[in-house]
């Protein structure tokens, strides 16, 4: 259970980083912001469908949290470069 708590805590922290970086990107406007907005929505829908599929298949909730963390960390890395 402590691993789950750690993963959820880290997900919350990493998500705040991604939100901050995305807000900056979106506030600049233009084509890059439009692409980022579309990507954000597409990613969220895809991640939600994957999570639902895993949970319906009997996966442990921690595997869903870990998958979300991987995606969020990838976004933070990508957004930090631009």
PyMOL commands that set and color helices and strands:
alter all, ss='L'
color gray80, all
select helices_A, chain A and resi 2-27+30-56+61-81
alter helices_A, ss='H'
color red, helices_A
deselect
rebuild
show_as cartoon
